[in-house]
Amino acid sequence: MSSTVIKETTSVKLDKAAKDEAKRIFGELGLTMGEAFNLFLHQVTLNKGLPFEVKIPDKLTKSIIDEAQKTQTVPKRLE
């Protein structure tokens, strides 16, 4: 039994630096950007949600994130 996969072109706005780094990593894995996105979409379908945990950060984590964003450095408590 053969099935035909219908492909569709889509457009999304991405963070350029994140996209470039991800594309480099996908290349090392032998994947194109499209193949990696399709893998992600299949995982979302299999997991019935995001294939990784997403949480609201606790107060300590939030303060560390805020400090790092303001100073553009890693807070000393994490070194």
C-alpha positions as a Markdown table, in Angstrom:
| # | Residue | x | y | z |
|---|---|---|---|---|
| 1 | Met | 0.0 | 0.0 | 0.0 |
| 2 | Ser | 1.6 | 3.3 | -1.0 |
| 3 | Ser | 0.5 | 6.7 | 0.2 |
| 4 | Thr | 1.4 | 10.0 | -1.3 |
| 5 | Val | 2.5 | 12.7 | 1.0 |
| 6 | Ile | 1.1 | 16.1 | -0.1 |
| 7 | Lys | 3.6 | 18.8 | 0.7 |
| 8 | Glu | 2.7 | 22.5 | 1.2 |
| 9 | Thr | 4.8 | 25.6 | 1.3 |
| 10 | Thr | 4.4 | 27.9 | 4.3 |
| 11 | Ser | 6.0 | 31.0 | 5.6 |
| 12 | Val | 6.9 | 31.8 | 9.1 |
| 13 | Lys | 8.8 | 34.7 | 10.8 |
| 14 | Leu | 11.8 | 33.3 | 12.7 |
| 15 | Asp | 14.6 | 34.8 | 14.9 |
| 16 | Lys | 17.4 | 34.9 | 12.4 |
| 17 | Ala | 20.2 | 33.9 | 14.8 |
| 18 | Ala | 18.2 | 31.0 | 16.1 |
| 19 | Lys | 17.3 | 29.9 | 12.6 |
| 20 | Asp | 20.9 | 30.1 | 11.4 |
| 21 | Glu | 22.2 | 28.0 | 14.4 |
| 22 | Ala | 19.4 | 25.5 | 14.1 |
| 23 | Lys | 20.1 | 25.2 | 10.3 |
| 24 | Arg | 23.8 | 24.5 | 11.1 |
| 25 | Ile | 22.9 | 21.8 | 13.6 |
| 26 | Phe | 20.4 | 20.2 | 11.2 |
| 27 | Gly | 23.1 | 20.2 | 8.6 |
| 28 | Glu | 25.4 | 18.2 | 10.9 |
| 29 | Leu | 22.5 | 15.8 | 11.5 |
| 30 | Gly | 22.0 | 15.4 | 7.7 |
| 31 | Leu | 18.6 | 17.2 | 7.7 |
| 32 | Thr | 17.3 | 20.0 | 5.7 |
| 33 | Met | 15.2 | 22.7 | 7.5 |
| 34 | Gly | 12.1 | 21.3 | 5.9 |
| 35 | Glu | 12.9 | 17.8 | 7.1 |
| 36 | Ala | 13.5 | 19.0 | 10.6 |
| 37 | Phe | 10.3 | 20.9 | 10.7 |
| 38 | Asn | 8.4 | 17.9 | 9.4 |
| 39 | Leu | 10.0 | 15.8 | 12.2 |
| 40 | Phe | 8.8 | 18.4 | 14.7 |
| 41 | Leu | 5.3 | 18.4 | 13.4 |
| 42 | His | 5.1 | 14.6 | 13.5 |
| 43 | Gln | 6.3 | 14.6 | 17.1 |
| 44 | Val | 3.6 | 17.2 | 18.0 |
| 45 | Thr | 1.1 | 14.8 | 16.4 |
| 46 | Leu | 2.4 | 11.8 | 18.2 |
| 47 | Asn | 2.7 | 13.6 | 21.6 |
| 48 | Lys | -0.6 | 15.4 | 21.2 |
| 49 | Gly | 1.3 | 18.6 | 22.2 |
| 50 | Leu | 4.8 | 20.0 | 22.2 |
| 51 | Pro | 7.4 | 17.3 | 22.3 |
| 52 | Phe | 9.2 | 19.0 | 25.2 |
| 53 | Glu | 8.2 | 20.4 | 28.5 |
| 54 | Val | 7.1 | 24.1 | 28.6 |
| 55 | Lys | 6.8 | 25.6 | 32.1 |
| 56 | Ile | 6.3 | 29.1 | 33.6 |
| 57 | Pro | 9.6 | 29.8 | 35.3 |
| 58 | Asp | 9.6 | 30.1 | 39.1 |
| 59 | Lys | 10.6 | 33.4 | 40.8 |
| 60 | Leu | 14.4 | 32.5 | 41.0 |
| 61 | Thr | 14.6 | 31.4 | 37.4 |
| 62 | Lys | 12.6 | 34.5 | 36.3 |
| 63 | Ser | 14.9 | 36.8 | 38.2 |
| 64 | Ile | 18.0 | 35.1 | 36.6 |
| 65 | Ile | 16.5 | 35.5 | 33.1 |
| 66 | Asp | 15.6 | 39.2 | 33.8 |
| 67 | Glu | 19.1 | 39.9 | 35.1 |
| 68 | Ala | 20.7 | 38.1 | 32.1 |
| 69 | Gln | 18.6 | 40.0 | 29.6 |
| 70 | Lys | 19.3 | 43.4 | 31.3 |
| 71 | Thr | 23.1 | 42.9 | 31.5 |
| 72 | Gln | 23.6 | 40.6 | 28.5 |
| 73 | Thr | 25.8 | 38.4 | 30.8 |
| 74 | Val | 25.5 | 35.2 | 32.8 |
| 75 | Pro | 24.6 | 36.1 | 36.4 |
| 76 | Lys | 27.5 | 35.3 | 38.8 |
| 77 | Arg | 25.3 | 32.9 | 40.7 |
| 78 | Leu | 25.3 | 30.6 | 37.6 |
| 79 | Glu | 29.1 | 30.7 | 37.0 |
